[in-house]
């Protein structure tokens, strides 16, 4: 892994926040994970995280599933953790949907202990980022339902997906239809 | 990704998945409902799930015979 210049290109569509559509797969439904970058072959900084046209090959009949969250409720925190000389990434993706109906409660019940791969987009981005990789699945770290006492209060279902070691990896496409 | 399904009158081929929704640079695109312009954009961008079908050998032969 080499050191490269960072030239600070300006993106006029730059913005905080994440897209509302999140793609979620069961870790065990992935047949083959997209190949990670060759760390000796990178020629730019982005080469270390951009998988470009590499694909998730899903088991037959399996796919990523859509979760429609609420705008300006999803968020990502990626931090470097660990001792000097052994820093590792820890990623926390918060996914939140306004409401607390039986679909949402059922979703939490069905997936709270599942090993996951989760793809999401930064607002206005063209590529997806994903958390969870072979032998390093993402998992629900926390979450729950909040319903305020007053009608002006909060009513939201949320869960936080945690992954470790790798940073969010960038990929062009995510299959939301069954593999054949 | 080996199984191929033809769409848009056989002009394009869906690779490894059922023709259905794919998360792409354009957002979520349903490959069973796209038009040729969208298919062309996806192919031009290097989609891993869609490619242009090659003309079949028979059709090429027919064309060659028509020319001669």
gemmi code that builds the backbone of each chain (N, CA, C; Angstrom):
import gemmi

chains = {
    "A": [
        ("UNK", (0.845, -1.186, 0.000), (0.000, 0.000, 0.000), (0.889, 1.247, 0.000)),
        ("UNK", (0.741, 2.065, -1.017), (1.600, 3.244, -1.148), (0.893, 4.510, -0.680)),
        ("UNK", (1.707, 5.538, -0.479), (1.187, 6.865, -0.111), (1.015, 7.676, -1.389)),
        ("UNK", (-0.161, 8.273, -1.558), (-0.420, 9.081, -2.751), (-0.835, 10.487, -2.347)),
        ("UNK", (-0.717, 11.415, -3.299), (-1.216, 12.775, -3.078), (-2.720, 12.735, -2.878)),
        ("UNK", (-3.221, 13.599, -2.031), (-4.668, 13.856, -1.982), (-4.848, 15.280, -2.476)),
        ("UNK", (-5.503, 15.440, -3.619), (-5.539, 16.747, -4.262), (-6.774, 17.565, -3.923)),
        ("UNK", (-7.714, 16.972, -3.228), (-8.868, 17.736, -2.736), (-9.785, 18.222, -3.830)),
        ("UNK", (-10.134, 17.334, -4.748), (-11.071, 17.702, -5.817), (-12.408, 18.137, -5.221)),
        ("UNK", (-12.966, 19.201, -5.797), (-14.245, 19.701, -5.286), (-15.396, 19.045, -6.042)),
        ("UNK", (-16.329, 18.467, -5.291), (-17.533, 17.892, -5.880), (-18.688, 18.847, -5.613)),
        ("UNK", (-19.247, 19.404, -6.679), (-20.264, 20.435, -6.498), (-21.556, 19.883, -5.903)),
        ("UNK", (-21.774, 18.571, -6.010), (-22.982, 17.968, -5.446), (-22.732, 17.405, -4.045)),
        ("UNK", (-21.638, 17.787, -3.425), (-21.289, 17.251, -2.102), (-22.373, 17.601, -1.075)),
        ("UNK", (-22.694, 16.646, -0.234), (-23.729, 16.874, 0.775), (-23.589, 15.831, 1.862)),
        ("UNK", (-24.018, 16.161, 3.039), (-24.120, 15.145, 4.093), (-25.393, 14.333, 3.846)),
        ("UNK", (-25.681, 13.420, 4.732), (-26.879, 12.556, 4.710), (-26.723, 11.361, 3.776)),
        ("UNK", (-27.579, 10.371, 4.011), (-27.563, 9.129, 3.239), (-28.882, 8.963, 2.495)),
        ("UNK", (-28.838, 8.195, 1.406), (-30.079, 7.857, 0.703), (-31.008, 7.060, 1.616)),
        ("UNK", (-32.282, 7.108, 1.316), (-33.236, 6.385, 2.161), (-33.237, 4.881, 1.874)),
        ("UNK", (-32.906, 4.498, 0.627), (-32.945, 3.073, 0.271), (-31.688, 2.366, 0.768)),
        ("UNK", (-31.860, 1.337, 1.560), (-30.753, 0.527, 2.061), (-30.967, -0.898, 1.561)),
        ("UNK", (-29.887, -1.564, 1.198), (-29.969, -2.936, 0.671), (-29.355, -3.878, 1.710)),
        ("UNK", (-30.126, -4.893, 2.106), (-29.700, -5.763, 3.200), (-29.753, -7.215, 2.759)),
        ("UNK", (-28.648, -7.939, 2.949), (-28.613, -9.366, 2.621), (-28.198, -10.162, 3.848)),
        ("UNK", (-28.707, -11.399, 3.893), (-28.234, -12.344, 4.895), (-26.816, -12.758, 4.493)),
        ("UNK", (-25.896, -12.663, 5.425), (-24.489, -13.018, 5.158), (-24.384, -14.404, 4.527)),
        ("UNK", (-25.215, -15.352, 4.970), (-25.114, -16.725, 4.483), (-25.772, -16.920, 3.107)),
        ("UNK", (-26.427, -15.877, 2.585), (-26.996, -15.957, 1.234), (-25.982, -15.566, 0.169)),
        ("UNK", (-24.834, -15.090, 0.593), (-23.800, -14.694, -0.379), (-22.942, -15.912, -0.703)),
        ("UNK", (-22.917, -16.243, -1.983), (-22.091, -17.383, -2.428), (-20.622, -16.951, -2.500)),
        ("UNK", (-20.383, -15.830, -3.171), (-19.018, -15.320, -3.324), (-19.025, -13.811, -3.132)),
        ("UNK", (-18.131, -13.345, -2.310), (-18.029, -11.895, -2.088), (-17.189, -11.261, -3.199)),
        ("UNK", (-17.452, -9.994, -3.495), (-16.629, -9.333, -4.517), (-15.170, -9.284, -4.066)),
        ("UNK", (-14.277, -9.418, -5.028), (-12.849, -9.426, -4.684), (-12.433, -8.065, -4.156)),
        ("UNK", (-11.647, -8.075, -3.097), (-11.135, -6.828, -2.537), (-9.972, -6.328, -3.392)),
        ("UNK", (-9.653, -5.036, -3.292), (-8.571, -4.504, -4.123), (-7.228, -5.151, -3.793)),
        ("UNK", (-6.399, -5.265, -4.814), (-5.021, -5.719, -4.630), (-4.234, -4.536, -4.045)),
        ("UNK", (-3.825, -4.675, -2.820), (-3.210, -3.537, -2.117), (-1.830, -3.171, -2.672)),
        ("UNK", (-1.254, -4.036, -3.470), (0.055, -3.709, -4.054), (-0.090, -3.020, -5.406)),
        ("UNK", (-1.335, -3.004, -5.929), (-1.513, -2.513, -7.299), (-2.175, -1.138, -7.373)),
        ("UNK", (-2.555, -0.556, -6.239), (-3.252, 0.723, -6.253), (-2.396, 1.842, -6.816)),
        ("UNK", (-3.017, 2.728, -7.578), (-2.285, 3.893, -8.089), (-2.903, 5.206, -7.611)),
        ("UNK", (-4.067, 5.110, -6.958), (-4.685, 6.274, -6.331), (-5.242, 5.827, -4.983)),
        ("UNK", (-5.565, 6.779, -4.129), (-6.119, 6.424, -2.816), (-7.404, 5.609, -2.942)),
        ("UNK", (-8.244, 5.981, -3.904), (-9.545, 5.308, -4.023), (-9.409, 3.843, -4.425)),
        ("UNK", (-8.274, 3.486, -5.020), (-8.082, 2.085, -5.421), (-8.108, 1.136, -4.223)),
        ("UNK", (-7.919, 1.646, -3.027), (-7.893, 0.785, -1.841), (-9.281, 0.458, -1.288)),
        ("UNK", (-10.286, 1.152, -1.818), (-11.658, 0.898, -1.329), (-12.678, 0.721, -2.445)),
        ("UNK", (-12.297, 0.976, -3.682), (-13.261, 0.941, -4.791), (-13.218, -0.417, -5.488)),
        ("UNK", (-14.304, -1.183, -5.353), (-14.381, -2.495, -5.991), (-15.010, -2.397, -7.380)),
        ("UNK", (-15.506, -1.211, -7.721), (-16.041, -0.911, -9.060), (-17.064, -1.953, -9.514)),
        ("UNK", (-16.782, -2.664, -10.597), (-17.775, -3.576, -11.189), (-17.738, -4.974, -10.592)),
        ("UNK", (-16.971, -5.188, -9.548), (-16.990, -6.505, -8.884), (-18.411, -6.762, -8.357)),
        ("UNK", (-18.770, -8.034, -8.216), (-20.162, -8.347, -7.858), (-20.267, -9.273, -6.651)),
        ("UNK", (-21.392, -9.153, -5.974), (-21.808, -10.163, -5.006), (-22.467, -11.287, -5.802)),
        ("UNK", (-21.956, -12.490, -5.721), (-22.639, -13.624, -6.326), (-23.463, -14.280, -5.226)),
        ("UNK", (-24.786, -14.198, -5.398), (-25.677, -14.729, -4.368), (-25.998, -16.188, -4.649)),
        ("UNK", (-26.380, -16.918, -3.600), (-26.819, -18.297, -3.804), (-28.117, -18.278, -4.620)),
        ("UNK", (-28.377, -19.346, -5.343), (-29.556, -19.399, -6.214), (-30.829, -19.071, -5.418)),
        ("UNK", (-31.598, -18.138, -5.951), (-32.856, -17.745, -5.316), (-32.694, -16.679, -4.244)),
        ("UNK", (-31.464, -16.255, -3.978), (-31.210, -15.271, -2.919), (-30.841, -13.911, -3.514)),
        ("UNK", (-31.027, -12.884, -2.709), (-30.805, -11.516, -3.184), (-30.619, -10.580, -1.989)),
        ("UNK", (-30.270, -9.322, -2.277), (-30.354, -8.259, -1.280), (-31.812, -7.797, -1.189)),
        ("UNK", (-32.214, -7.352, -0.015), (-33.582, -6.871, 0.194), (-33.557, -5.374, 0.472)),
        ("UNK", (-34.620, -4.694, 0.007), (-34.713, -3.244, 0.205), (-35.267, -2.926, 1.592)),
        ("UNK", (-34.705, -1.906, 2.210), (-35.312, -1.343, 3.404), (-35.445, 0.152, 3.156)),
        ("UNK", (-36.676, 0.638, 3.128), (-36.911, 2.059, 2.875), (-36.930, 2.805, 4.194)),
        ("UNK", (-35.888, 3.568, 4.432), (-35.773, 4.322, 5.684), (-36.359, 5.718, 5.497)),
        ("UNK", (-36.153, 6.566, 6.461), (-36.698, 7.922, 6.423), (-35.571, 8.905, 6.136)),
        ("UNK", (-35.852, 9.865, 5.265), (-34.837, 10.839, 4.854), (-34.283, 11.610, 6.061)),
        ("UNK", (-32.991, 11.793, 6.052), (-32.251, 12.512, 7.101), (-32.330, 11.825, 8.464)),
        ("UNK", (-32.537, 10.506, 8.424), (-32.501, 9.750, 9.672), (-31.356, 8.741, 9.676)),
        ("UNK", (-30.962, 8.281, 8.473), (-29.849, 7.336, 8.401), (-28.538, 8.100, 8.577)),
        ("UNK", (-27.565, 7.442, 9.192), (-26.266, 8.104, 9.346), (-25.164, 7.064, 9.458)),
        ("UNK", (-23.951, 7.500, 9.197), (-22.792, 6.609, 9.241), (-21.700, 7.239, 10.088)),
        ("UNK", (-21.129, 6.443, 10.948), (-19.938, 6.870, 11.686), (-18.871, 5.798, 11.493)),
        ("UNK", (-17.760, 6.187, 10.919), (-16.624, 5.269, 10.776), (-15.475, 5.820, 11.611)),
        ("UNK", (-14.964, 5.003, 12.490), (-13.871, 5.462, 13.357), (-12.695, 4.494, 13.273)),
        ("UNK", (-11.529, 5.020, 13.593), (-10.332, 4.174, 13.697), (-10.154, 3.814, 15.162)),
        ("UNK", (-10.084, 2.533, 15.417), (-10.014, 2.050, 16.804), (-8.752, 1.205, 16.983)),
        ("UNK", (-8.304, 1.124, 18.206), (-7.197, 0.224, 18.505), (-5.941, 0.974, 18.922)),
        ("UNK", (-4.931, 0.213, 19.311), (-3.707, 0.812, 19.822), (-2.824, 1.389, 18.715)),
        ("UNK", (-1.857, 2.158, 19.095), (-0.902, 2.750, 18.151), (-0.298, 1.645, 17.273)),
        ("UNK", (-0.300, 1.871, 15.987), (0.289, 0.906, 15.060), (-0.611, -0.263, 14.702)),
        ("UNK", (-1.808, -0.305, 15.259), (-2.719, -1.422, 14.954), (-4.150, -0.909, 14.849)),
        ("UNK", (-4.296, 0.197, 14.153), (-5.633, 0.797, 14.020), (-6.506, -0.019, 13.072)),
        ("UNK", (-7.737, -0.146, 13.431), (-8.694, -0.883, 12.621), (-9.955, -0.029, 12.479)),
        ("UNK", (-10.738, -0.309, 11.457), (-11.962, 0.465, 11.248), (-13.119, -0.124, 12.057)),
        ("UNK", (-13.956, 0.758, 12.565), (-15.241, 0.334, 13.121), (-16.322, 1.212, 12.490)),
        ("UNK", (-17.281, 0.570, 11.865), (-18.332, 1.289, 11.136), (-19.671, 1.090, 11.830)),
        ("UNK", (-20.375, 2.179, 12.029), (-21.701, 2.119, 12.658), (-22.698, 2.820, 11.732)),
        ("UNK", (-23.586, 2.041, 11.136), (-24.593, 2.586, 10.228), (-25.940, 2.578, 10.945)),
        ("UNK", (-26.479, 3.756, 11.159), (-27.805, 3.855, 11.783), (-28.862, 3.918, 10.694)),
        ("UNK", (-29.837, 3.039, 10.792), (-30.942, 2.993, 9.829), (-32.225, 3.234, 10.619)),
        ("UNK", (-32.977, 4.232, 10.200), (-34.158, 4.614, 10.992), (-35.355, 4.851, 10.092)),
        ("UNK", (-36.492, 4.402, 10.534), (-37.734, 4.588, 9.802), (-38.783, 5.158, 10.757)),
        ("UNK", (-39.354, 6.272, 10.361), (-40.410, 6.840, 11.192), (-41.579, 5.873, 11.252)),
        ("UNK", (-42.049, 5.604, 12.457), (-43.160, 4.682, 12.611), (-42.803, 3.538, 13.525)),
        ("UNK", (-43.803, 2.779, 13.916), (-43.598, 1.625, 14.798), (-44.731, 0.637, 14.570)),
        ("UNK", (-44.870, 0.217, 13.308), (-45.960, -0.715, 13.009), (-45.476, -2.162, 13.081)),
        ("UNK", (-46.379, -3.097, 12.806), (-46.005, -4.508, 12.973), (-44.972, -4.969, 11.952)),
        ("UNK", (-44.929, -4.314, 10.776), (-43.900, -4.647, 9.791), (-42.510, -4.325, 10.349)),
        ("UNK", (-42.389, -3.171, 10.976), (-41.097, -2.749, 11.521), (-40.704, -3.573, 12.742)),
        ("UNK", (-41.658, -3.821, 13.605), (-41.360, -4.624, 14.801), (-40.979, -6.041, 14.375)),
        ("UNK", (-41.701, -6.561, 13.390), (-41.386, -7.888, 12.867), (-40.012, -7.931, 12.221)),
        ("UNK", (-39.663, -6.850, 11.535), (-38.330, -6.775, 10.911), (-37.241, -6.852, 11.981)),
        ("UNK", (-37.431, -6.098, 13.047), (-36.442, -6.125, 14.148), (-36.340, -7.531, 14.743)),
        ("UNK", (-37.509, -8.150, 14.958), (-37.487, -9.476, 15.579), (-36.771, -10.490, 14.687)),
        ("UNK", (-37.021, -10.381, 13.380), (-36.474, -11.373, 12.446), (-34.983, -11.195, 12.189)),
        ("UNK", (-34.488, -9.990, 12.388), (-33.118, -9.712, 11.936), (-32.161, -9.257, 13.022)),
        ("UNK", (-32.609, -9.190, 14.254), (-31.773, -8.603, 15.298), (-30.517, -9.415, 15.580)),
        ("UNK", (-30.565, -10.706, 15.323), (-29.395, -11.559, 15.578), (-28.799, -12.147, 14.302)),
        ("UNK", (-29.202, -11.600, 13.169), (-28.755, -12.152, 11.882), (-27.403, -11.549, 11.499)),
        ("UNK", (-26.567, -12.348, 10.859), (-25.325, -11.829, 10.281), (-25.685, -11.228, 8.920)),
        ("UNK", (-25.186, -10.027, 8.671), (-25.682, -9.247, 7.537), (-24.569, -8.715, 6.638)),
        ("UNK", (-24.979, -8.363, 5.433), (-24.194, -7.480, 4.565), (-25.145, -6.353, 4.197)),
        ("UNK", (-24.723, -5.105, 4.385), (-25.630, -3.971, 4.207), (-24.991, -2.948, 3.266)),
        ("UNK", (-25.737, -2.587, 2.214), (-25.243, -1.599, 1.253), (-26.105, -0.342, 1.341)),
        ("UNK", (-25.464, 0.799, 1.191), (-26.173, 2.082, 1.283), (-25.454, 3.083, 0.396)),
        ("UNK", (-26.103, 4.219, 0.151), (-25.486, 5.257, -0.670), (-25.431, 6.565, 0.093)),
        ("UNK", (-24.355, 7.288, -0.105), (-24.339, 8.675, 0.350), (-25.299, 9.454, -0.548)),
        ("UNK", (-25.887, 10.496, 0.004), (-26.863, 11.269, -0.764), (-26.203, 11.819, -2.035)),
        ("UNK", (-26.810, 11.527, -3.176), (-26.298, 12.028, -4.453), (-25.181, 11.188, -5.044)),
        ("UNK", (-24.781, 10.111, -4.361), (-23.672, 9.291, -4.856), (-24.145, 8.346, -5.957)),
        ("UNK", (-23.211, 7.874, -6.755), (-23.554, 6.908, -7.788), (-23.202, 5.484, -7.350)),
        ("UNK", (-22.210, 5.346, -6.499), (-21.827, 4.010, -6.035), (-22.436, 3.714, -4.667)),
        ("UNK", (-22.569, 2.419, -4.386), (-22.978, 1.981, -3.053), (-21.734, 1.801, -2.187)),
        ("UNK", (-21.910, 1.928, -0.903), (-20.913, 1.473, 0.062), (-21.508, 0.255, 0.749)),
        ("UNK", (-20.674, -0.674, 1.171), (-21.253, -1.786, 1.930), (-20.427, -2.109, 3.155)),
        ("UNK", (-21.124, -2.676, 4.128), (-20.513, -3.141, 5.375), (-20.752, -4.641, 5.472)),
        ("UNK", (-19.758, -5.354, 5.968), (-19.869, -6.807, 6.087), (-19.142, -7.467, 4.942)),
        ("UNK", (-18.275, -8.402, 5.291), (-17.503, -9.096, 4.260), (-17.264, -10.526, 4.722)),
        ("UNK", (-16.693, -11.295, 3.829), (-16.433, -12.705, 4.122), (-15.668, -12.861, 5.442)),
        ("UNK", (-16.210, -13.640, 6.330), (-15.656, -13.901, 7.674), (-15.709, -12.690, 8.599)),
        ("UNK", (-16.283, -11.594, 8.108), (-16.438, -10.388, 8.936), (-17.838, -9.809, 8.730)),
        ("UNK", (-18.879, -10.573, 9.054), (-20.236, -10.078, 8.790), (-20.563, -8.842, 9.626)),
        ("UNK", (-21.440, -8.032, 9.088), (-21.990, -6.926, 9.874), (-23.091, -7.491, 10.763)),
        ("UNK", (-23.336, -6.858, 11.890), (-24.375, -7.329, 12.811), (-25.118, -6.150, 13.413)),
        ("UNK", (-26.336, -6.408, 13.845), (-27.089, -5.353, 14.534), (-26.465, -5.166, 15.917)),
        ("UNK", (-26.028, -3.942, 16.165), (-25.362, -3.642, 17.430), (-26.351, -3.153, 18.486)),
        ("UNK", (-27.316, -2.367, 18.024), (-28.338, -1.853, 18.944), (-29.537, -1.417, 18.123)),
        ("UNK", (-30.550, -0.963, 18.770), (-31.735, -0.525, 18.046), (-32.951, -0.576, 18.942)),
        ("UNK", (-34.097, -0.328, 18.340), (-35.313, -0.386, 19.131), (-36.386, 0.526, 18.579)),
        ("UNK", (-37.345, 0.769, 19.411), (-38.521, 1.564, 19.032), (-38.696, 2.663, 20.052)),
        ("UNK", (-38.916, 3.881, 19.539), (-39.192, 5.003, 20.437), (-40.552, 5.577, 20.080)),
        ("UNK", (-41.411, 5.684, 21.050), (-42.698, 6.347, 20.839), (-42.888, 7.337, 21.973)),
        ("UNK", (-42.918, 8.613, 21.594), (-43.044, 9.664, 22.603), (-44.415, 9.684, 23.246)),
        ("UNK", (-44.488, 10.342, 24.381), (-45.748, 10.411, 25.118), (-46.723, 11.409, 24.507)),
        ("UNK", (-46.172, 12.451, 23.882), (-47.039, 13.497, 23.327), (-47.102, 13.377, 21.811)),
        ("UNK", (-48.140, 13.946, 21.210), (-48.286, 13.805, 19.757), (-47.197, 14.548, 19.001)),
        ("UNK", (-46.546, 15.490, 19.644), (-45.423, 16.197, 19.014), (-44.112, 15.429, 19.194)),
        ("UNK", (-44.179, 14.293, 19.844), (-42.969, 13.538, 20.143), (-42.516, 12.651, 18.996)),
        ("UNK", (-41.561, 11.801, 19.306), (-40.932, 10.930, 18.315), (-41.684, 9.610, 18.190)),
        ("UNK", (-41.694, 9.057, 16.970), (-42.177, 7.686, 16.773), (-41.296, 7.078, 15.688)),
        ("UNK", (-40.336, 6.288, 16.100), (-39.334, 5.807, 15.152), (-38.855, 4.414, 15.542)),
        ("UNK", (-38.550, 3.631, 14.497), (-37.905, 2.330, 14.680), (-36.506, 2.446, 14.080)),
        ("UNK", (-35.520, 2.053, 14.835), (-34.161, 2.175, 14.297), (-33.304, 0.993, 14.708)),
        ("UNK", (-32.240, 0.789, 13.942), (-31.242, -0.204, 14.329), (-29.888, 0.243, 13.801)),
        ("UNK", (-28.869, -0.113, 14.538), (-27.505, 0.283, 14.198), (-26.742, -0.967, 13.772)),
        ("UNK", (-26.207, -0.925, 12.542), (-25.430, -2.047, 12.008), (-23.950, -1.745, 12.214)),
        ("UNK", (-23.243, -2.704, 12.773), (-21.825, -2.507, 13.103), (-20.977, -3.491, 12.303)),
        ("UNK", (-19.909, -2.990, 11.731), (-18.925, -3.878, 11.109), (-17.533, -3.409, 11.512)),
        ("UNK", (-16.583, -4.320, 11.410), (-15.226, -3.986, 11.861), (-14.189, -4.337, 10.802)),
        ("UNK", (-13.019, -3.857, 11.044), (-11.776, -4.134, 10.318), (-11.648, -3.370, 9.008)),
        ("UNK", (-12.559, -3.604, 8.048), (-12.484, -2.883, 6.774), (-13.262, -1.571, 6.881)),
        ("UNK", (-12.858, -0.573, 6.078), (-13.707, 0.626, 5.960), (-14.899, 0.278, 5.079)),
        ("UNK", (-15.870, 1.182, 4.924), (-16.919, 0.934, 3.936), (-16.258, 0.776, 2.568)),
        ("UNK", (-16.651, -0.268, 1.833), (-16.108, -0.513, 0.494), (-17.106, -0.028, -0.544)),
        ("UNK", (-16.597, 0.513, -1.640), (-17.448, 1.077, -2.690), (-17.646, 0.058, -3.811)),
        ("UNK", (-18.883, -0.029, -4.301), (-19.192, -0.988, -5.366), (-20.267, -0.386, -6.273)),
        ("UNK", (-20.229, -0.747, -7.555), (-21.127, -0.109, -8.535), (-22.579, -0.565, -8.412)),
        ("UNK", (-22.785, -1.871, -8.198), (-24.154, -2.399, -8.287), (-24.445, -3.407, -7.178)),
        ("UNK", (-25.725, -3.518, -6.845), (-26.175, -4.470, -5.820), (-27.383, -5.235, -6.380)),
        ("UNK", (-27.366, -6.578, -6.336), (-28.488, -7.340, -6.905), (-29.688, -7.423, -5.960)),
        ("UNK", (-30.783, -6.781, -6.373), (-32.020, -6.818, -5.585), (-33.016, -7.789, -6.204)),
        ("UNK", (-32.548, -8.627, -7.076), (-33.363, -9.662, -7.707), (-32.643, -10.998, -7.534)),
        ("UNK", (-33.410, -12.074, -7.518), (-32.858, -13.391, -7.164), (-31.791, -13.874, -8.143)),
        ("UNK", (-30.768, -14.476, -7.584), (-29.747, -15.120, -8.419), (-30.342, -16.363, -9.060)),
        ("UNK", (-29.898, -16.671, -10.280), (-30.366, -17.884, -10.973), (-29.161, -18.756, -11.322)),
    ],
    "B": [
        ("UNK", (-21.690, -16.359, -12.310), (-22.841, -15.790, -12.993), (-22.886, -16.353, -14.402)),
        ("UNK", (-23.637, -17.426, -14.565), (-23.600, -18.070, -15.865), (-24.933, -17.988, -16.602)),
        ("UNK", (-26.050, -18.072, -15.885), (-27.336, -18.133, -16.573), (-27.687, -16.779, -17.198)),
        ("UNK", (-28.160, -16.873, -18.431), (-28.451, -15.663, -19.201), (-29.935, -15.635, -19.552)),
        ("UNK", (-30.586, -14.487, -19.358), (-31.990, -14.322, -19.747), (-32.083, -13.142, -20.700)),
        ("UNK", (-32.699, -13.374, -21.837), (-32.805, -12.297, -22.827), (-33.984, -11.373, -22.486)),
        ("UNK", (-33.776, -10.082, -22.725), (-34.845, -9.093, -22.541), (-34.862, -8.166, -23.755)),
        ("UNK", (-35.884, -7.336, -23.831), (-36.017, -6.359, -24.916), (-35.867, -7.029, -26.292)),
        ("UNK", (-36.728, -7.998, -26.535), (-36.739, -8.733, -27.810), (-35.392, -9.382, -28.119)),
        ("UNK", (-34.712, -9.822, -27.092), (-33.447, -10.534, -27.294), (-32.255, -9.637, -27.569)),
        ("UNK", (-32.458, -8.330, -27.483), (-31.341, -7.416, -27.795), (-30.343, -7.298, -26.650)),
        ("UNK", (-30.800, -7.601, -25.439), (-29.929, -7.515, -24.260), (-30.057, -8.794, -23.435)),
        ("UNK", (-29.023, -9.078, -22.648), (-29.009, -10.292, -21.838), (-28.752, -9.938, -20.369)),
        ("UNK", (-29.591, -10.491, -19.500), (-29.424, -10.336, -18.055), (-28.578, -11.511, -17.557)),
        ("UNK", (-27.554, -11.204, -16.781), (-26.558, -12.205, -16.393), (-26.663, -12.593, -14.922)),
        ("UNK", (-26.903, -13.871, -14.681), (-26.781, -14.411, -13.329), (-27.912, -14.129, -12.369)),
        ("UNK", (-28.856, -13.286, -12.776), (-29.999, -12.958, -11.904), (-31.280, -12.961, -12.737)),
        ("UNK", (-32.428, -13.086, -12.054), (-33.707, -12.931, -12.746), (-33.825, -11.484, -13.207)),
        ("UNK", (-34.430, -11.218, -14.364), (-34.677, -9.822, -14.712), (-35.540, -9.179, -13.627)),
        ("UNK", (-35.006, -8.224, -12.932), (-35.690, -7.599, -11.805), (-34.867, -6.416, -11.319)),
        ("UNK", (-35.127, -5.932, -10.109), (-34.441, -4.724, -9.650), (-32.958, -4.927, -9.321)),
        ("UNK", (-32.163, -3.945, -9.745), (-30.729, -3.905, -9.452), (-30.424, -2.495, -8.944)),
        ("UNK", (-29.629, -2.409, -7.909), (-29.164, -1.098, -7.443), (-28.020, -0.650, -8.330)),
        ("UNK", (-28.197, 0.487, -8.998), (-27.203, 0.952, -9.964), (-26.827, 2.406, -9.694)),
        ("UNK", (-25.982, 2.955, -10.568), (-25.610, 4.377, -10.431), (-26.812, 5.282, -10.630)),
        ("UNK", (-27.871, 4.752, -11.299), (-29.092, 5.542, -11.536), (-30.115, 5.346, -10.434)),
        ("UNK", (-29.774, 4.594, -9.407), (-30.757, 4.213, -8.400), (-31.203, 2.792, -8.679)),
        ("UNK", (-32.343, 2.404, -8.135), (-32.818, 1.036, -8.345), (-33.539, 0.969, -9.688)),
        ("UNK", (-33.034, 0.078, -10.555), (-33.566, -0.056, -11.908), (-34.094, -1.478, -12.066)),
        ("UNK", (-35.326, -1.616, -12.551), (-35.906, -2.947, -12.748), (-35.611, -3.420, -14.173)),
        ("UNK", (-34.762, -4.424, -14.289), (-34.342, -4.891, -15.612), (-35.482, -5.518, -16.409)),
        ("UNK", (-36.585, -5.857, -15.750), (-37.725, -6.433, -16.480), (-38.609, -5.339, -17.065)),
        ("UNK", (-38.321, -4.082, -16.717), (-39.198, -2.995, -17.168), (-38.463, -1.881, -17.902)),
        ("UNK", (-37.165, -2.023, -18.113), (-36.410, -0.917, -18.706), (-36.653, -0.821, -20.207)),
        ("UNK", (-36.360, 0.362, -20.755), (-36.402, 0.520, -22.206), (-34.976, 0.433, -22.753)),
        ("UNK", (-34.850, 0.509, -24.066), (-33.531, 0.336, -24.685), (-32.557, 1.445, -24.297)),
        ("UNK", (-33.070, 2.651, -24.144), (-32.182, 3.769, -23.789), (-31.545, 3.524, -22.419)),
        ("UNK", (-32.360, 3.031, -21.472), (-31.828, 2.746, -20.133), (-30.856, 1.578, -20.189)),
        ("UNK", (-31.224, 0.552, -20.968), (-30.324, -0.602, -21.113), (-28.982, -0.156, -21.674)),
        ("UNK", (-29.033, 0.715, -22.660), (-27.794, 1.206, -23.288), (-26.942, 1.978, -22.282)),
        ("UNK", (-27.592, 2.778, -21.451), (-26.845, 3.536, -20.416), (-26.156, 2.592, -19.441)),
        ("UNK", (-26.885, 1.545, -19.050), (-26.308, 0.585, -18.096), (-25.133, -0.167, -18.721)),
        ("UNK", (-25.301, -0.585, -19.966), (-24.231, -1.319, -20.647), (-23.019, -0.410, -20.836)),
        ("UNK", (-23.285, 0.831, -21.238), (-22.181, 1.775, -21.459), (-21.400, 2.020, -20.175)),
        ("UNK", (-22.098, 1.938, -19.056), (-21.462, 2.185, -17.757), (-20.761, 0.919, -17.230)),
        ("UNK", (-20.903, -0.179, -17.959), (-20.206, -1.408, -17.574), (-20.959, -2.246, -16.563)),
        ("UNK", (-22.295, -2.295, -16.677), (-23.094, -3.100, -15.749), (-22.620, -4.546, -15.727)),
        ("UNK", (-22.584, -5.119, -14.537), (-22.186, -6.530, -14.398), (-23.362, -7.466, -14.627)),
        ("UNK", (-24.579, -6.932, -14.693), (-25.765, -7.774, -14.783), (-26.467, -7.675, -16.139)),
        ("UNK", (-25.953, -6.841, -17.020), (-26.609, -6.643, -18.316), (-25.561, -6.458, -19.400)),
        ("UNK", (-25.807, -7.115, -20.542), (-24.924, -6.889, -21.690), (-25.751, -6.932, -22.960)),
        ("UNK", (-25.183, -6.401, -24.007), (-25.839, -6.427, -25.308), (-25.702, -7.835, -25.873)),
        ("UNK", (-26.785, -8.369, -26.441), (-26.702, -9.717, -27.024), (-25.930, -9.662, -28.335)),
        ("UNK", (-25.151, -10.716, -28.541), (-24.455, -10.802, -29.835), (-25.460, -11.278, -30.864)),
        ("UNK", (-25.381, -10.779, -32.093), (-26.288, -11.290, -33.130), (-26.066, -12.782, -33.299)),
        ("UNK", (-27.169, -13.524, -33.456), (-27.025, -14.981, -33.587), (-26.377, -15.335, -34.917)),
        ("UNK", (-25.702, -16.502, -34.952), (-25.022, -16.961, -36.165), (-25.961, -17.092, -37.352)),
        ("UNK", (-27.201, -17.583, -37.046), (-28.169, -17.795, -38.132), (-28.546, -16.473, -38.791)),
        ("UNK", (-28.762, -15.466, -37.956), (-29.170, -14.170, -38.505), (-28.057, -13.587, -39.377)),
        ("UNK", (-26.792, -13.748, -38.912), (-25.667, -13.231, -39.701), (-25.623, -13.943, -41.050)),
        ("UNK", (-25.822, -15.280, -40.996), (-25.783, -16.069, -42.222), (-26.895, -15.611, -43.184)),
        ("UNK", (-28.107, -15.412, -42.606), (-29.227, -14.952, -43.423), (-28.907, -13.619, -44.091)),
        ("UNK", (-28.257, -12.732, -43.315), (-27.925, -11.410, -43.831), (-26.918, -11.530, -44.973)),
        ("UNK", (-25.919, -12.404, -44.739), (-24.900, -12.600, -45.762), (-25.519, -13.144, -47.053)),
        ("UNK", (-26.473, -14.086, -46.895), (-27.127, -14.665, -48.074), (-27.947, -13.615, -48.808)),
        ("UNK", (-28.615, -12.735, -48.031), (-29.433, -11.682, -48.639), (-28.559, -10.712, -49.435)),
        ("UNK", (-27.346, -10.438, -48.916), (-26.441, -9.503, -49.601), (-25.945, -10.113, -50.922)),
        ("UNK", (-25.585, -11.429, -50.842), (-25.047, -12.060, -52.055), (-26.175, -12.276, -53.083)),
    ],
}
model = gemmi.Model(1)
for chain_id, residues in chains.items():
    chain = gemmi.Chain(chain_id)
    for i, (resn, *xyz) in enumerate(residues, 1):
        res = gemmi.Residue()
        res.name, res.seqid = resn, gemmi.SeqId(i, " ")
        for name, pos in zip(("N", "CA", "C"), xyz):
            atom = gemmi.Atom()
            atom.name, atom.element = name, gemmi.Element(name[0])
            atom.pos, atom.b_iso = gemmi.Position(*pos), 0.0
            res.add_atom(atom)
        chain.add_residue(res)
    model.add_chain(chain)
structure = gemmi.Structure()
structure.add_model(model)
structure.setup_entities()
